[in-house]
Amino acid sequence: MRLFRPRPDSRAVAAVLLTASAAACASGSGPGADRAGGSGVGDPYFPKSGNGGYDVTHYALDLGYDPRARRLTGTATIDARARQDLGALNLDLQGLDVEDVTVGGTAARWSREGQELTVRPRDVLDRDARFRVVVRYSGVPKTVTDPDGSEEGWLPTADGALALGQPTGSMAWFPGNHHPSDKATYSIAVTVPKGLRAVSNGEPSGEETKGGRTTYRWRVGEPMASYLATVAIGRYETDRTRTADGLPVYTAVDPGQAEASRAVLARIPEVVGWAERTFGPYPFSSTGAVVDRPEDAGYALETQTRPVFPGAPDILLLVHEIAHQWYGNSVTPRTWRDMWLNEGFATYAQWLWQEDHGGDTAQETFDLLYAGTYFPDAATNEALWSFPPAEPPDAAGISATPVYWRGAMVLHRIRRTVGDDAFSALLRGWAEAHRHGTADTGDFTAYVEKSAPDKDFGRIWEDWLYGEGRPDRA
């Protein structure tokens, strides 16, 4: 049996680039004083995102927001573990004014250059040491424009703000190790003028009103990549229910979207139950949604436990974002090159939902895509073959048509090769094998080959996953 070996995986690429980019930042004296973590993890598309030399274990964010002045104040308490001796370490933070930084309760020197906040503790942090960095900051957060032209970061709205982070926007509202390869737990407190609500990921952990301002507290007990963190501030209508299995469901809806959203949001328990039967146990301790106005974001995002929608979603968009809780949020891409592992799976979830609910079969959807008749415009049908899903040509391509739809076609080719029962087991097994972790394309192809050692996947990898142009269907 011929086994196809993918090109060097993202871990190897990142390691090479990290070694090349690591800068020396002197601090203090003694062994390790000139050691610094890299100012980026060497991501293929966002090489300055993330930082080397340490792993974050928990973020505690204490935020205050004044919608009239659009001013954010924050204290970020970051618990981390050193992966090497560190005389200096970097955090990603774009814009905002840093007021002071401490490491282990002691004032630390710091400097800014671009998105890099370089922190120099008074004493060297030994390898494997647990340490705490506290950053106090404030200012008017910037909106970040992605390479594909969409906006993220901190988005002011008519009655508050909406924070969205994919792929790099989270650095616009809190300092951190902003790369999907470093996941952490969170506690988020947001103080806003009385009458507004502040909604975030995870579960609510209390609220209090004092002096005309209300503080809302949220906790995230499972690891989360920073691009999946969100804060939504506004005059939301909120609702708390539970699924049949007791999973908390928390929704927050802009009043202008309430009527249009009611019926589809009522189906969240149904969709979660279907997804559990299809993908395995739900990976988090709550679910829900935030529905804002279309003009506030313009796109949906799978923010962990609480996807954000620009207006009332239809059922397939709801299915897509809930499927991401398994594929993308629990099993997180190790680099941004691996985005098809998010979007291809979530898109295929839509096909499976349709198949299970009286719509087109996945094969019929595949056939229409291959024939170039699925999309209503010729340009999108042609764009499907513009690049292979596992190798977007640039940062703008990580959210392009091939990553979603051709990525789903790869999964369907695997299904046709192994059969329905084995494919169902593969979907569940992949989600379980990397639950709350990170994975790359090489991990996935190796997992598939190991799951079906009597099958040959060489043509699928060569032609559909990595191949240029429209593959021969045979």
C-alpha positions as a Markdown table, in Angstrom:
| # | Residue | x | y | z |
|---|---|---|---|---|
| 1 | Met | 0.0 | 0.0 | 0.0 |
| 2 | Arg | 1.4 | 3.4 | -1.0 |
| 3 | Leu | 1.3 | 6.0 | 1.7 |
| 4 | Phe | 1.5 | 9.6 | 0.8 |
| 5 | Arg | 3.7 | 11.7 | 3.1 |
| 6 | Pro | 2.6 | 15.4 | 3.2 |
| 7 | Arg | 5.0 | 18.2 | 2.8 |
| 8 | Pro | 6.9 | 19.2 | 6.0 |
| 9 | Asp | 4.3 | 19.9 | 8.6 |
| 10 | Ser | 3.7 | 23.2 | 10.3 |
| 11 | Arg | 5.5 | 22.2 | 13.5 |
| 12 | Ala | 8.8 | 21.8 | 11.7 |
| 13 | Val | 8.3 | 25.0 | 9.7 |
| 14 | Ala | 7.4 | 26.9 | 12.8 |
| 15 | Ala | 10.4 | 25.5 | 14.7 |
| 16 | Val | 12.8 | 26.6 | 11.9 |
| 17 | Leu | 11.3 | 30.1 | 11.7 |
| 18 | Leu | 11.2 | 30.5 | 15.4 |
| 19 | Thr | 14.9 | 29.7 | 15.7 |
| 20 | Ala | 15.6 | 32.3 | 12.9 |
| 21 | Ser | 13.5 | 35.0 | 14.4 |
| 22 | Ala | 14.4 | 34.7 | 18.1 |
| 23 | Ala | 15.9 | 38.0 | 19.3 |
| 24 | Ala | 18.2 | 38.6 | 22.3 |
| 25 | Cys | 16.9 | 41.1 | 24.8 |
| 26 | Ala | 19.3 | 41.7 | 27.6 |
| 27 | Ser | 17.9 | 42.1 | 31.1 |
| 28 | Gly | 19.8 | 41.8 | 34.4 |
| 29 | Ser | 22.8 | 39.6 | 34.7 |
| 30 | Gly | 23.8 | 36.0 | 35.2 |
| 31 | Pro | 23.0 | 32.8 | 33.2 |
| 32 | Gly | 20.1 | 33.2 | 30.9 |
| 33 | Ala | 19.9 | 37.0 | 31.2 |
| 34 | Asp | 20.3 | 37.4 | 27.4 |
| 35 | Arg | 17.7 | 34.7 | 26.6 |
| 36 | Ala | 14.4 | 35.8 | 25.1 |
| 37 | Gly | 11.5 | 34.0 | 23.6 |
| 38 | Gly | 10.9 | 34.6 | 19.9 |
| 39 | Ser | 8.8 | 37.6 | 18.8 |
| 40 | Gly | 6.5 | 35.2 | 16.9 |
| 41 | Val | 6.1 | 31.5 | 16.5 |
| 42 | Gly | 6.9 | 31.5 | 12.8 |
| 43 | Asp | 3.4 | 31.0 | 11.5 |
| 44 | Pro | 3.4 | 30.6 | 7.7 |
| 45 | Tyr | 1.1 | 33.6 | 7.2 |
| 46 | Phe | 1.4 | 35.6 | 10.4 |
| 47 | Pro | 5.0 | 35.1 | 11.5 |
| 48 | Lys | 4.8 | 37.8 | 14.2 |
| 49 | Ser | 1.8 | 36.3 | 15.8 |
| 50 | Gly | 2.3 | 34.4 | 19.0 |
| 51 | Asn | 5.5 | 34.4 | 21.0 |
| 52 | Gly | 8.1 | 31.7 | 21.8 |
| 53 | Gly | 9.6 | 30.7 | 25.1 |
| 54 | Tyr | 6.5 | 30.3 | 27.2 |
| 55 | Asp | 3.0 | 28.8 | 27.4 |
| 56 | Val | 0.1 | 30.7 | 28.8 |
| 57 | Thr | -2.1 | 28.6 | 31.2 |
| 58 | His | -4.7 | 31.3 | 32.2 |
| 59 | Tyr | -5.8 | 34.8 | 31.3 |
| 60 | Ala | -7.7 | 36.9 | 33.9 |
| 61 | Leu | -9.0 | 40.0 | 32.1 |
| 62 | Asp | -10.6 | 42.9 | 34.0 |
| 63 | Leu | -12.0 | 45.3 | 31.5 |
| 64 | Gly | -13.9 | 48.6 | 31.6 |
| 65 | Tyr | -15.6 | 50.2 | 28.6 |
| 66 | Asp | -17.0 | 53.7 | 28.1 |
| 67 | Pro | -19.1 | 53.5 | 24.8 |
| 68 | Arg | -19.4 | 57.3 | 24.5 |
| 69 | Ala | -15.7 | 57.9 | 24.6 |
| 70 | Arg | -15.0 | 54.4 | 23.0 |
| 71 | Arg | -12.3 | 54.1 | 25.7 |
| 72 | Leu | -11.2 | 50.7 | 27.1 |
| 73 | Thr | -9.3 | 50.2 | 30.4 |
| 74 | Gly | -7.9 | 46.9 | 31.2 |
| 75 | Thr | -5.8 | 44.8 | 33.5 |
| 76 | Ala | -4.5 | 41.5 | 32.1 |
| 77 | Thr | -3.2 | 38.9 | 34.5 |
| 78 | Ile | -1.4 | 36.2 | 32.6 |
| 79 | Asp | -0.3 | 33.0 | 34.2 |
| 80 | Ala | 2.3 | 31.1 | 32.2 |
| 81 | Arg | 5.1 | 28.5 | 32.2 |
| 82 | Ala | 8.6 | 29.2 | 30.9 |
| 83 | Arg | 9.7 | 26.7 | 28.2 |
| 84 | Gln | 13.3 | 28.0 | 28.4 |
| 85 | Asp | 15.3 | 30.3 | 30.6 |
| 86 | Leu | 13.9 | 33.8 | 29.9 |
| 87 | Gly | 15.5 | 37.1 | 30.4 |
| 88 | Ala | 12.8 | 38.7 | 28.3 |
| 89 | Leu | 9.4 | 37.7 | 26.8 |
| 90 | Asn | 7.1 | 39.2 | 24.3 |
| 91 | Leu | 3.3 | 39.7 | 24.3 |
| 92 | Asp | 1.2 | 40.7 | 21.3 |
| 93 | Leu | -0.6 | 44.0 | 21.8 |
| 94 | Gln | -1.6 | 46.4 | 19.0 |
| 95 | Gly | -2.4 | 50.0 | 19.9 |
| 96 | Leu | -3.5 | 50.9 | 23.4 |
| 97 | Asp | -1.3 | 52.6 | 26.0 |
| 98 | Val | 0.6 | 50.4 | 28.5 |
| 99 | Glu | 0.8 | 52.0 | 32.0 |
| 100 | Asp | 2.8 | 49.4 | 33.9 |
| 101 | Val | 3.9 | 45.8 | 33.9 |
| 102 | Thr | 4.9 | 43.5 | 36.7 |
| 103 | Val | 6.3 | 40.0 | 36.7 |
| 104 | Gly | 5.8 | 38.0 | 39.9 |
| 105 | Gly | 4.6 | 41.2 | 41.6 |
| 106 | Thr | 7.8 | 43.1 | 40.8 |
| 107 | Ala | 7.9 | 46.0 | 38.4 |
| 108 | Ala | 9.4 | 45.0 | 35.1 |
| 109 | Arg | 11.0 | 47.0 | 32.3 |
| 110 | Trp | 9.1 | 47.0 | 29.0 |
| 111 | Ser | 9.2 | 48.4 | 25.5 |
| 112 | Arg | 7.0 | 48.6 | 22.4 |
| 113 | Glu | 7.7 | 48.0 | 18.8 |
| 114 | Gly | 4.8 | 47.3 | 16.4 |
| 115 | Gln | 2.6 | 44.6 | 17.9 |
| 116 | Glu | 5.3 | 43.5 | 20.2 |
| 117 | Leu | 5.3 | 44.3 | 23.9 |
| 118 | Thr | 8.7 | 43.1 | 25.2 |
| 119 | Val | 8.8 | 42.5 | 28.9 |
| 120 | Arg | 12.1 | 42.3 | 30.8 |
| 121 | Pro | 11.6 | 40.9 | 34.4 |
| 122 | Arg | 14.1 | 41.9 | 37.0 |
| 123 | Asp | 15.3 | 38.3 | 37.4 |
| 124 | Val | 15.7 | 35.6 | 34.8 |
| 125 | Leu | 12.7 | 33.2 | 34.6 |
| 126 | Asp | 14.1 | 29.6 | 34.8 |
| 127 | Arg | 12.9 | 27.0 | 32.4 |
| 128 | Asp | 9.7 | 25.3 | 33.6 |
| 129 | Ala | 9.1 | 28.1 | 36.1 |
| 130 | Arg | 5.5 | 29.2 | 36.6 |
| 131 | Phe | 5.2 | 33.0 | 36.5 |
| 132 | Arg | 2.6 | 35.7 | 36.4 |
| 133 | Val | 2.7 | 38.9 | 34.3 |
| 134 | Val | 0.3 | 41.7 | 35.0 |
| 135 | Val | -0.2 | 44.5 | 32.4 |
| 136 | Arg | -2.3 | 47.6 | 33.0 |
| 137 | Tyr | -3.4 | 49.4 | 29.8 |
| 138 | Ser | -6.0 | 51.8 | 28.4 |
| 139 | Gly | -7.0 | 53.7 | 25.3 |
| 140 | Val | -9.2 | 53.6 | 22.2 |
| 141 | Pro | -8.9 | 50.1 | 20.7 |
| 142 | Lys | -8.2 | 49.8 | 17.0 |
| 143 | Thr | -10.2 | 48.0 | 14.4 |
| 144 | Val | -7.9 | 45.5 | 12.6 |
| 145 | Thr | -8.3 | 45.0 | 8.8 |
| 146 | Asp | -7.6 | 41.5 | 7.7 |
| 147 | Pro | -5.6 | 40.6 | 4.6 |
| 148 | Asp | -9.0 | 39.7 | 3.0 |
| 149 | Gly | -10.4 | 43.1 | 3.8 |
| 150 | Ser | -12.8 | 42.1 | 6.6 |
| 151 | Glu | -12.6 | 43.9 | 10.0 |
| 152 | Glu | -12.0 | 42.4 | 13.4 |
| 153 | Gly | -10.5 | 43.4 | 16.7 |
| 154 | Trp | -12.6 | 45.8 | 18.8 |
| 155 | Leu | -15.6 | 46.9 | 16.7 |
| 156 | Pro | -17.6 | 49.9 | 18.1 |
| 157 | Thr | -21.4 | 49.5 | 17.7 |
| 158 | Ala | -24.4 | 51.8 | 18.1 |
| 159 | Asp | -24.9 | 50.7 | 21.7 |
| 160 | Gly | -21.6 | 49.2 | 22.7 |
| 161 | Ala | -18.9 | 47.1 | 21.1 |
| 162 | Leu | -18.1 | 43.7 | 19.7 |
| 163 | Ala | -14.7 | 42.0 | 20.0 |
| 164 | Leu | -13.8 | 39.4 | 17.3 |
| 165 | Gly | -10.4 | 37.9 | 17.0 |
| 166 | Gln | -9.9 | 35.7 | 13.9 |
| 167 | Pro | -7.1 | 35.6 | 12.9 |
| 168 | Thr | -5.2 | 38.4 | 14.8 |
| 169 | Gly | -7.8 | 40.8 | 16.2 |
| 170 | Ser | -7.6 | 39.8 | 19.9 |
| 171 | Met | -4.3 | 41.7 | 20.3 |
| 172 | Ala | -6.4 | 44.9 | 19.8 |
| 173 | Trp | -8.1 | 44.5 | 23.2 |
| 174 | Phe | -5.8 | 42.4 | 25.4 |
| 175 | Pro | -2.1 | 41.5 | 25.5 |
| 176 | Gly | -1.2 | 37.8 | 25.1 |
| 177 | Asn | 0.3 | 35.0 | 23.2 |
| 178 | His | -2.0 | 35.4 | 20.2 |
| 179 | His | -1.6 | 32.3 | 18.2 |
| 180 | Pro | -3.9 | 29.3 | 18.0 |
| 181 | Ser | -1.0 | 27.0 | 19.1 |
| 182 | Asp | -1.2 | 28.3 | 22.7 |
| 183 | Lys | -4.6 | 27.7 | 24.4 |
| 184 | Ala | -5.5 | 28.7 | 27.9 |
| 185 | Thr | -8.4 | 29.0 | 30.3 |
| 186 | Tyr | -10.0 | 32.5 | 30.9 |
| 187 | Ser | -11.8 | 34.6 | 33.4 |
| 188 | Ile | -13.3 | 37.8 | 32.0 |
| 189 | Ala | -14.8 | 40.7 | 33.9 |
| 190 | Val | -16.3 | 43.6 | 32.0 |
| 191 | Thr | -17.6 | 46.8 | 33.6 |
| 192 | Val | -20.1 | 48.9 | 31.5 |
| 193 | Pro | -22.6 | 51.6 | 32.1 |
| 194 | Lys | -25.8 | 50.4 | 33.9 |
| 195 | Gly | -28.4 | 49.3 | 31.3 |
| 196 | Leu | -25.9 | 47.6 | 29.0 |
| 197 | Arg | -24.9 | 44.0 | 29.1 |
| 198 | Ala | -21.5 | 42.4 | 28.6 |
| 199 | Val | -21.5 | 38.9 | 27.2 |
| 200 | Ser | -18.5 | 36.7 | 26.8 |
| 201 | Asn | -17.5 | 33.0 | 26.4 |
| 202 | Gly | -18.2 | 30.2 | 28.8 |
| 203 | Glu | -20.5 | 30.6 | 31.8 |
| 204 | Pro | -21.6 | 33.7 | 33.7 |
| 205 | Ser | -20.0 | 33.8 | 37.2 |
| 206 | Gly | -21.8 | 36.8 | 38.7 |
| 207 | Glu | -22.7 | 40.4 | 38.2 |
| 208 | Glu | -22.9 | 43.5 | 40.4 |
| 209 | Thr | -24.0 | 47.1 | 39.9 |
| 210 | Lys | -22.3 | 49.9 | 41.8 |
| 211 | Gly | -22.1 | 53.7 | 41.1 |
| 212 | Gly | -24.1 | 53.5 | 37.9 |
| 213 | Arg | -21.9 | 50.7 | 36.3 |
| 214 | Thr | -22.4 | 47.0 | 36.1 |
| 215 | Thr | -19.7 | 44.4 | 36.1 |
| 216 | Tyr | -20.4 | 41.1 | 34.4 |
| 217 | Arg | -18.1 | 38.1 | 35.1 |
| 218 | Trp | -17.5 | 35.1 | 32.8 |
| 219 | Arg | -15.4 | 32.0 | 33.1 |
| 220 | Val | -14.0 | 29.6 | 30.5 |
| 221 | Gly | -12.8 | 26.3 | 32.1 |
| 222 | Glu | -11.7 | 24.5 | 29.0 |
| 223 | Pro | -8.6 | 25.6 | 26.9 |
| 224 | Met | -9.4 | 28.3 | 24.3 |
| 225 | Ala | -7.3 | 29.9 | 21.6 |
| 226 | Ser | -7.3 | 33.7 | 21.9 |
| 227 | Tyr | -8.9 | 34.2 | 18.5 |
| 228 | Leu | -12.0 | 32.5 | 19.8 |
| 229 | Ala | -12.4 | 34.9 | 22.8 |
| 230 | Thr | -15.2 | 37.5 | 22.5 |
| 231 | Val | -16.8 | 40.3 | 24.4 |
| 232 | Ala | -20.2 | 41.7 | 23.2 |
| 233 | Ile | -21.5 | 44.9 | 24.8 |
| 234 | Gly | -24.9 | 46.2 | 24.2 |
| 235 | Arg | -28.6 | 46.3 | 25.1 |
| 236 | Tyr | -29.1 | 42.6 | 24.5 |
| 237 | Glu | -32.1 | 40.4 | 25.2 |
| 238 | Thr | -30.8 | 37.4 | 27.0 |
| 239 | Asp | -32.2 | 33.9 | 27.6 |
| 240 | Arg | -31.0 | 30.9 | 29.6 |
| 241 | Thr | -32.3 | 27.4 | 28.9 |
| 242 | Arg | -30.9 | 23.9 | 28.8 |
| 243 | Thr | -30.7 | 21.1 | 26.4 |
| 244 | Ala | -32.4 | 17.8 | 27.1 |
| 245 | Asp | -29.1 | 16.5 | 28.6 |
| 246 | Gly | -28.9 | 19.6 | 30.9 |
| 247 | Leu | -26.3 | 21.6 | 29.0 |
| 248 | Pro | -26.7 | 25.3 | 29.7 |
| 249 | Val | -27.7 | 27.4 | 26.6 |
| 250 | Tyr | -27.1 | 31.1 | 26.9 |
| 251 | Thr | -28.2 | 33.5 | 24.1 |
| 252 | Ala | -27.9 | 37.3 | 23.8 |
| 253 | Val | -29.7 | 39.0 | 20.9 |
| 254 | Asp | -29.9 | 42.6 | 19.7 |
| 255 | Pro | -33.5 | 43.7 | 20.2 |
| 256 | Gly | -33.9 | 44.5 | 16.6 |
| 257 | Gln | -33.0 | 40.9 | 15.7 |
| 258 | Ala | -35.0 | 39.2 | 18.4 |
| 259 | Glu | -38.1 | 38.3 | 16.4 |
| 260 | Ala | -36.2 | 37.0 | 13.4 |
| 261 | Ser | -33.8 | 34.9 | 15.5 |
| 262 | Arg | -36.3 | 33.3 | 17.9 |
| 263 | Ala | -37.2 | 30.2 | 15.9 |
| 264 | Val | -33.7 | 29.3 | 14.8 |
| 265 | Leu | -32.1 | 29.8 | 18.2 |
| 266 | Ala | -34.8 | 27.6 | 19.7 |
| 267 | Arg | -33.2 | 24.8 | 17.7 |
| 268 | Ile | -29.8 | 25.1 | 19.4 |
| 269 | Pro | -30.6 | 22.0 | 21.6 |
| 270 | Glu | -31.7 | 20.0 | 18.6 |
| 271 | Val | -28.5 | 20.9 | 16.6 |
| 272 | Val | -26.2 | 20.2 | 19.6 |
| 273 | Gly | -27.9 | 16.8 | 20.1 |
| 274 | Trp | -27.5 | 15.9 | 16.4 |
| 275 | Ala | -23.9 | 17.0 | 16.5 |
| 276 | Glu | -23.2 | 14.9 | 19.5 |
| 277 | Arg | -24.6 | 11.8 | 17.8 |
| 278 | Thr | -22.5 | 12.7 | 14.7 |
| 279 | Phe | -19.2 | 14.0 | 16.2 |
| 280 | Gly | -19.1 | 12.7 | 19.8 |
| 281 | Pro | -19.7 | 14.3 | 23.2 |
| 282 | Tyr | -20.0 | 18.1 | 23.2 |
| 283 | Pro | -16.5 | 19.4 | 24.3 |
| 284 | Phe | -17.5 | 22.3 | 26.5 |
| 285 | Ser | -19.7 | 23.1 | 29.5 |
| 286 | Ser | -22.2 | 25.4 | 27.8 |
| 287 | Thr | -23.4 | 26.6 | 24.4 |
| 288 | Gly | -25.4 | 29.4 | 23.0 |
| 289 | Ala | -25.1 | 32.4 | 20.6 |
| 290 | Val | -24.8 | 36.1 | 20.2 |
| 291 | Val | -26.9 | 37.8 | 17.5 |
| 292 | Asp | -25.9 | 41.3 | 16.7 |
| 293 | Arg | -26.9 | 43.6 | 13.9 |
| 294 | Pro | -25.6 | 42.8 | 10.4 |
| 295 | Glu | -23.8 | 46.2 | 10.2 |
| 296 | Asp | -21.9 | 45.5 | 13.4 |
| 297 | Ala | -19.8 | 42.6 | 12.0 |
| 298 | Gly | -20.8 | 41.4 | 8.6 |
| 299 | Tyr | -19.8 | 37.8 | 9.2 |
| 300 | Ala | -20.4 | 34.9 | 11.6 |
| 301 | Leu | -17.6 | 33.6 | 13.9 |
| 302 | Glu | -17.4 | 30.4 | 15.9 |
| 303 | Thr | -16.4 | 32.2 | 19.2 |
| 304 | Gln | -16.0 | 29.4 | 21.7 |
| 305 | Thr | -19.3 | 28.2 | 23.3 |
| 306 | Arg | -21.1 | 31.3 | 22.0 |
| 307 | Pro | -20.9 | 31.9 | 18.2 |
| 308 | Val | -21.5 | 35.4 | 17.0 |
| 309 | Phe | -24.0 | 36.0 | 14.1 |
| 310 | Pro | -24.6 | 39.2 | 12.1 |
| 311 | Gly | -28.3 | 39.0 | 12.2 |
| 312 | Ala | -30.5 | 36.0 | 12.5 |
| 313 | Pro | -28.8 | 32.9 | 11.1 |
| 314 | Asp | -30.4 | 30.3 | 9.0 |
| 315 | Ile | -30.3 | 26.7 | 10.2 |
| 316 | Leu | -27.2 | 25.7 | 8.1 |
| 317 | Leu | -25.2 | 28.6 | 9.4 |
| 318 | Leu | -26.1 | 27.6 | 12.9 |
| 319 | Val | -25.1 | 24.0 | 12.2 |
| 320 | His | -21.8 | 25.3 | 10.7 |
| 321 | Glu | -20.8 | 27.4 | 13.8 |
| 322 | Ile | -21.9 | 24.7 | 16.3 |
| 323 | Ala | -19.9 | 22.1 | 14.4 |
| 324 | His | -16.9 | 24.4 | 14.9 |
| 325 | Gln | -17.1 | 23.7 | 18.6 |
| 326 | Trp | -15.6 | 20.3 | 17.8 |
| 327 | Tyr | -13.5 | 21.2 | 14.8 |
| 328 | Gly | -11.6 | 24.4 | 15.3 |
| 329 | Asn | -12.4 | 25.2 | 19.0 |
| 330 | Ser | -11.7 | 21.9 | 20.7 |
| 331 | Val | -9.4 | 20.5 | 17.9 |
| 332 | Thr | -7.6 | 23.8 | 17.1 |
| 333 | Pro | -5.3 | 24.3 | 14.1 |
| 334 | Arg | -1.7 | 24.4 | 15.0 |
| 335 | Thr | -1.0 | 27.1 | 12.4 |
| 336 | Trp | -3.2 | 29.2 | 10.2 |
| 337 | Arg | -2.2 | 27.0 | 7.2 |
| 338 | Asp | -4.3 | 24.3 | 8.8 |
| 339 | Met | -7.6 | 26.3 | 8.5 |
| 340 | Trp | -9.2 | 23.7 | 6.3 |
| 341 | Leu | -9.3 | 21.4 | 9.3 |
| 342 | Asn | -11.8 | 24.0 | 10.7 |
| 343 | Glu | -13.7 | 25.1 | 7.7 |
| 344 | Gly | -13.8 | 21.9 | 5.7 |
| 345 | Phe | -15.2 | 20.0 | 8.7 |
| 346 | Ala | -17.8 | 22.6 | 9.5 |
| 347 | Thr | -18.8 | 22.8 | 5.9 |
| 348 | Tyr | -19.2 | 19.1 | 5.6 |
| 349 | Ala | -21.3 | 19.2 | 8.8 |
| 350 | Gln | -23.8 | 21.3 | 6.7 |
| 351 | Trp | -23.8 | 18.5 | 4.1 |
| 352 | Leu | -24.4 | 15.9 | 6.7 |
| 353 | Trp | -27.3 | 17.9 | 8.3 |
| 354 | Gln | -29.0 | 18.3 | 4.9 |
| 355 | Glu | -28.5 | 14.6 | 4.2 |
| 356 | Asp | -30.1 | 13.7 | 7.6 |
| 357 | His | -33.0 | 16.1 | 7.2 |
| 358 | Gly | -34.4 | 15.4 | 3.8 |
| 359 | Gly | -32.2 | 17.6 | 1.7 |
| 360 | Asp | -29.5 | 16.9 | -0.8 |
| 361 | Thr | -27.1 | 14.0 | 0.0 |
| 362 | Ala | -23.5 | 14.8 | 0.5 |
| 363 | Gln | -22.8 | 13.0 | -2.8 |
| 364 | Glu | -25.3 | 15.3 | -4.6 |
| 365 | Thr | -23.6 | 18.4 | -3.2 |
| 366 | Phe | -20.2 | 17.1 | -4.2 |
| 367 | Asp | -21.5 | 16.4 | -7.7 |
| 368 | Leu | -22.9 | 19.9 | -8.1 |
| 369 | Leu | -19.6 | 21.4 | -6.9 |
| 370 | Tyr | -17.5 | 19.3 | -9.2 |
| 371 | Ala | -19.8 | 20.1 | -12.2 |
| 372 | Gly | -19.4 | 23.9 | -11.5 |
| 373 | Thr | -23.1 | 24.4 | -10.9 |
| 374 | Tyr | -23.4 | 24.6 | -7.1 |
| 375 | Phe | -22.9 | 28.4 | -6.7 |
| 376 | Pro | -25.1 | 30.9 | -8.5 |
| 377 | Asp | -22.2 | 32.7 | -10.1 |
| 378 | Ala | -19.5 | 31.4 | -12.3 |
| 379 | Ala | -16.7 | 33.2 | -10.5 |
| 380 | Thr | -17.3 | 31.4 | -7.2 |
| 381 | Asn | -17.5 | 28.0 | -9.0 |
| 382 | Glu | -14.2 | 28.7 | -10.7 |
| 383 | Ala | -12.6 | 29.9 | -7.5 |
| 384 | Leu | -13.2 | 26.5 | -5.9 |
| 385 | Trp | -10.2 | 25.2 | -7.9 |
| 386 | Ser | -7.9 | 28.3 | -7.4 |
| 387 | Phe | -5.6 | 26.6 | -4.9 |
| 388 | Pro | -5.4 | 23.4 | -2.8 |
| 389 | Pro | -7.2 | 23.6 | 0.6 |
| 390 | Ala | -4.1 | 22.6 | 2.6 |
| 391 | Glu | -1.9 | 25.3 | 1.0 |
| 392 | Pro | -3.6 | 28.7 | 0.7 |
| 393 | Pro | -1.3 | 31.0 | -1.3 |
| 394 | Asp | -1.3 | 33.8 | 1.3 |
| 395 | Ala | -3.0 | 35.1 | 4.5 |
| 396 | Ala | -6.0 | 36.4 | 2.5 |
| 397 | Gly | -6.6 | 32.8 | 1.3 |
| 398 | Ile | -7.2 | 31.2 | 4.7 |
| 399 | Ser | -10.9 | 32.1 | 4.5 |
| 400 | Ala | -11.4 | 31.6 | 0.8 |
| 401 | Thr | -13.7 | 29.2 | -1.1 |
| 402 | Pro | -11.3 | 26.3 | -1.5 |
| 403 | Val | -10.6 | 26.1 | 2.3 |
| 404 | Tyr | -14.3 | 25.6 | 3.0 |
| 405 | Trp | -15.8 | 23.8 | 0.0 |
| 406 | Arg | -12.8 | 21.9 | -1.5 |
| 407 | Gly | -11.9 | 21.0 | 2.1 |
| 408 | Ala | -15.3 | 19.4 | 2.5 |
| 409 | Met | -14.8 | 17.6 | -0.8 |
| 410 | Val | -11.6 | 16.1 | 0.6 |
| 411 | Leu | -13.6 | 14.7 | 3.5 |
| 412 | His | -16.2 | 13.3 | 1.1 |
| 413 | Arg | -13.5 | 11.5 | -0.9 |
| 414 | Ile | -12.3 | 9.9 | 2.4 |
| 415 | Arg | -15.8 | 8.9 | 3.1 |
| 416 | Arg | -16.2 | 7.2 | -0.3 |
| 417 | Thr | -12.9 | 5.4 | 0.3 |
| 418 | Val | -13.5 | 4.0 | 3.7 |
| 419 | Gly | -17.3 | 3.7 | 3.8 |
| 420 | Asp | -20.0 | 5.3 | 5.9 |
| 421 | Asp | -19.5 | 3.4 | 9.1 |
| 422 | Ala | -15.7 | 3.8 | 9.1 |
| 423 | Phe | -16.1 | 7.5 | 8.2 |
| 424 | Ser | -18.5 | 8.1 | 11.1 |
| 425 | Ala | -16.0 | 6.5 | 13.5 |
| 426 | Leu | -13.2 | 8.6 | 12.0 |
| 427 | Leu | -15.1 | 11.9 | 12.6 |
| 428 | Arg | -15.7 | 11.0 | 16.2 |
| 429 | Gly | -12.2 | 9.5 | 16.7 |
| 430 | Trp | -10.4 | 12.6 | 15.3 |
| 431 | Ala | -12.4 | 14.9 | 17.6 |
| 432 | Glu | -11.6 | 12.7 | 20.6 |
| 433 | Ala | -7.9 | 12.1 | 19.8 |
| 434 | His | -7.2 | 15.9 | 19.8 |
| 435 | Arg | -9.9 | 17.1 | 22.2 |
| 436 | His | -8.9 | 20.5 | 23.7 |
| 437 | Gly | -5.6 | 20.3 | 21.8 |
| 438 | Thr | -4.0 | 21.4 | 18.5 |
| 439 | Ala | -3.4 | 19.5 | 15.3 |
| 440 | Asp | -2.1 | 20.1 | 11.8 |
| 441 | Thr | -2.7 | 18.6 | 8.4 |
| 442 | Gly | 0.1 | 16.0 | 8.8 |
| 443 | Asp | -1.6 | 14.8 | 12.1 |
| 444 | Phe | -4.9 | 14.4 | 10.2 |
| 445 | Thr | -3.5 | 12.5 | 7.2 |
| 446 | Ala | -1.5 | 10.2 | 9.5 |
| 447 | Tyr | -4.7 | 9.6 | 11.6 |
| 448 | Val | -6.7 | 8.7 | 8.5 |
| 449 | Glu | -4.1 | 6.3 | 7.2 |
| 450 | Lys | -3.8 | 4.6 | 10.6 |
| 451 | Ser | -7.6 | 4.3 | 10.9 |
| 452 | Ala | -7.8 | 2.5 | 7.6 |
| 453 | Pro | -4.4 | 0.8 | 6.9 |
| 454 | Asp | -5.9 | -1.3 | 4.1 |
| 455 | Lys | -6.9 | 1.7 | 2.0 |
| 456 | Asp | -4.8 | 3.9 | -0.3 |
| 457 | Phe | -5.3 | 7.6 | 0.2 |
| 458 | Gly | -2.4 | 8.8 | -1.9 |
| 459 | Arg | -4.5 | 10.3 | -4.7 |
| 460 | Ile | -6.7 | 12.1 | -2.2 |
| 461 | Trp | -3.8 | 13.8 | -0.6 |
| 462 | Glu | -1.9 | 14.4 | -3.9 |
| 463 | Asp | -4.8 | 15.6 | -6.0 |
| 464 | Trp | -7.5 | 16.9 | -3.7 |
| 465 | Leu | -5.7 | 18.1 | -0.6 |
| 466 | Tyr | -2.4 | 19.4 | -2.1 |
| 467 | Gly | -3.0 | 19.3 | -5.9 |
| 468 | Glu | -3.4 | 22.4 | -8.1 |
| 469 | Gly | -6.5 | 22.8 | -10.3 |
| 470 | Arg | -9.5 | 20.7 | -10.7 |
| 471 | Pro | -8.6 | 17.0 | -10.1 |
| 472 | Asp | -9.5 | 14.1 | -12.3 |
| 473 | Arg | -12.6 | 12.7 | -10.7 |
| 474 | Ala | -11.7 | 9.0 | -11.5 |
